[in-house]
Amino acid sequence: MIDTALVSGVLLPASLGIIMLGLGMTLHPSDFARILRQPKAVLIGLGVQMLLLTAICFGLCLLLKLPPELAVGMMLLAAAPGGASANIYSHLAGGDVALNITLTAVNSLLCLLSLPLIVGFSLAYFMAADQAVPPPFGKIIEVGLIILVPVAIGMGIRRTWPQLSDRVEKPLRLFSVLLLALLVVLTMVQQWRLLAEYAAIIGLACVLFNVLSLLIGYAVPLALKLPRRQAIAIAMEIGIHNGTLALFIAFTVLENSVMAVPAAFYSISMFITAGLFAAWLNRPARAA
């Protein structure tokens, strides 16, 4: 049996720190200033992810009648910001990668406020009053430090040693993806019996949520007259979540391994569906 303490106490914090360090190496202060230059695209992206997709995830949990802990895990996943891999898929699909970087940066900061609210609501709604555990804000502060400190260090490295940053950015991103894959495998090994019991329903929930995230993330910006490249960027940003952060909060903050199951499923399915979505966007009819 995999040591749970090793996963939650060492691998998850280290993986999240490495991912956020790599993200920091892609950021520049001007990325945050872009909010003022492109407020419409940023606000639409944040609004779709934080409001519309959270509501859709909540509706799926009710429609599929997910068990309470899995429903909370789905809502935790919905509250997690976009993953660093969204930049890669956005690039492959012809999206506005600069917008991806801005959305990831801003959403990673905003989630420090939105995550406790969404998780607190989910615990109160889906779990009986005597089972609900209010989010421990001390742990949320710890999560904030794990997010902000590596990002700040990464930005400092980029500013001080830009050539070094350019050389290590891609290998570090690849290493981050491999770490996430390892964490997903370890989580699935730990929760094998639960996964076997709920594979059909939680798998369906994750795939539906992922496909809806990509389609709505693409359709809404287009309907609001954003350029196609920005619509692609927003779709990838809200379709690829930071699974490592969701796993970390489930294991370490909420101390509930069952709530980590949706993040594990989603972290596998999102790369497949995002790849198919990118291929669909690049089909000959769209290339013209």
Buried (B, 14 or more C-beta within 10 A) or exposed (E): EEEBEEBBEEBBBEBBBBBBBBBBBBBBEEBBEBBEEBEEBBEBBBBBBBEBBBEBBBEBBEEBEBBBBBBBBBBBBBBBBBBBBBBBBBBBBBBBBBBBBBBBBBBBBBBBEBBBEBBBBBBEBBBEEEEBBEBEEEBBEBBBEBBBBBBBBBBEBBEEEEEEBEEBBEEBBEBBBEBBBEBBEBBBEBBEEBBEEBEEBBBBBBBBBBBBBBEBBBEBBBEEEBEBBBBBBBBBBBBBBBBBBBBBBBBBBBBBBBBBBBBBBBBBBBBEBBEEBBEEBBEEEEEE
